[in-house]
Amino acid sequence: MHNYNIMKKYLSITALPFFALILSSCVPPATQPEATQNTYIPMGTSQTYVGTVGSRSAIFILTWQPDGNVTGQYNHPDDGPSVVYQLRGSNTSEGQLVLTEYTGSSQSAIITLKKSISQGLISWNGKMHNTDGRVIPVSLTRRSY
């Protein structure tokens, strides 16, 4: 009986860290407040937006870099995956985005956009100024969470 009590005491002391580890892994991680989840963009993360260029639907993928630069691409789903326009630019100031569009290796347009957030949607709206003189409305949106 004496050995049993010593063993019981030893197990309770040595097993305590193990059980604490098991219990802590069962506790869900703290969640961020909703406002933080909606506005934080990890730098270098690609995000998909849906929208329009003129009257045509478009899918945009943008990657936000820590230095304020933005890279990405877009295409028109009706054209299939073979026609992709490359984008490079910068988030010049909060809520302002300027992107240069490239068709192949040639610059084909400058896109200027302004950001708005409403009802859980982040939208960028503005104009595409093509090198041939055309000005086309552009709109892209994604859920903020």
C-alpha positions in Angstrom: 0.0 0.0 0.0 2.9 2.4 0.8 4.5 1.9 -2.7 1.1 2.5 -4.2 0.8 6.0 -2.5 4.3 6.9 -3.5 3.6 5.9 -7.1 0.3 7.8 -7.1 2.0 10.9 -5.8 4.9 10.6 -8.4 2.4 10.1 -11.3 0.3 13.1 -10.3 3.4 15.4 -10.2 5.1 14.1 -13.4 1.9 13.8 -15.4 0.6 17.3 -14.6 2.5 19.0 -17.4 1.3 16.4 -19.9 -2.4 16.9 -18.9 -2.0 20.6 -18.9 -0.7 20.3 -22.5 -3.7 18.2 -23.5 -6.2 20.6 -21.8 -4.6 23.7 -23.4 -4.8 22.1 -26.9 -8.5 21.6 -26.4 -9.2 25.3 -25.7 -10.1 27.2 -28.9 -7.7 30.0 -29.8 -8.9 33.5 -29.0 -10.6 35.2 -32.0 -9.8 38.6 -33.2 -12.6 41.2 -33.0 -14.6 41.4 -36.2 -13.3 44.8 -37.2 -9.7 43.5 -37.1 -10.6 40.5 -39.2 -12.2 42.7 -41.8 -9.4 45.2 -42.3 -6.2 43.3 -41.8 -4.4 42.1 -44.9 -1.3 40.0 -44.4 1.3 41.4 -46.7 2.3 39.3 -49.6 -1.2 37.6 -49.5 -3.1 37.2 -52.8 -6.7 38.1 -52.8 -9.3 37.4 -55.4 -11.8 40.1 -56.5 -14.7 39.9 -59.0 -15.9 42.8 -61.0 -16.2 44.5 -64.3 -14.0 46.2 -66.9 -16.5 48.2 -68.9 -19.5 45.9 -69.5 -17.4 42.7 -69.3 -17.0 40.6 -66.2 -13.5 40.2 -64.8 -11.6 38.2 -62.1 -8.7 40.0 -60.5 -6.0 38.5 -58.3 -4.0 41.1 -56.4 -1.0 40.7 -54.1 -0.3 43.4 -51.6 3.4 43.8 -50.7 4.8 45.3 -47.5 6.4 48.2 -49.4 3.0 49.4 -50.8 3.5 47.8 -54.2 0.7 45.7 -55.6 1.1 43.1 -58.3 -1.5 40.9 -59.9 -3.5 40.0 -63.0 -7.0 39.8 -64.3 -8.9 38.1 -67.1 -12.3 38.0 -68.6 -13.9 34.6 -67.8 -15.6 34.6 -71.2 -12.2 34.7 -72.9 -11.0 31.6 -71.1 -7.7 31.4 -69.2 -5.5 32.2 -72.3 -5.9 36.0 -72.2 -4.4 37.4 -68.9 -3.5 41.0 -68.3 -0.7 41.6 -65.9 -0.9 44.4 -63.3 1.7 46.3 -61.3 1.3 49.4 -59.2 1.1 50.8 -55.8 -1.3 51.6 -53.0 -0.2 55.3 -53.2 -2.2 56.3 -50.1 -4.9 54.8 -47.9 -7.8 54.1 -50.2 -6.0 54.9 -53.4 -4.7 52.3 -55.9 -2.9 53.0 -59.2 -2.2 50.0 -61.4 -0.4 49.7 -64.8 -1.9 47.1 -67.1 0.3 45.1 -69.4 -0.8 43.1 -72.4 2.1 40.8 -73.0 5.2 43.0 -72.4 3.6 46.2 -73.5 1.9 48.8 -71.3 -1.7 49.0 -72.3 -3.5 51.1 -69.6 -3.3 52.9 -66.3 -6.1 52.0 -63.8 -6.9 54.4 -61.0 -9.1 53.1 -58.2 -10.7 54.4 -54.9 -11.6 52.0 -52.1 -14.9 51.8 -50.2 -16.1 49.4 -47.6 -19.8 48.7 -47.1 -21.8 45.8 -45.6 -18.8 43.5 -45.4 -17.7 44.2 -49.0 -14.4 45.9 -50.0 -14.8 47.6 -53.4 -12.4 49.4 -55.6 -14.0 51.7 -58.3 -12.4 53.9 -60.9 -11.3 54.2 -64.5 -9.0 52.5 -66.9 -7.1 54.9 -69.2 -6.1 52.9 -72.2 -3.0 53.9 -74.3 -5.4 54.2 -77.3 -7.3 57.0 -75.6 -10.4 55.0 -74.4 -11.5 55.5 -70.8 -13.4 52.5 -69.3 -15.0 52.1 -65.9 -13.5 49.5 -63.6 -15.0 47.9 -60.5 -13.8 45.1 -58.3 -15.2 43.7 -55.0 -14.4 41.0 -52.4 -15.8 40.0 -49.1 -13.9 41.6 -46.2 -13.7 38.3 -44.3 
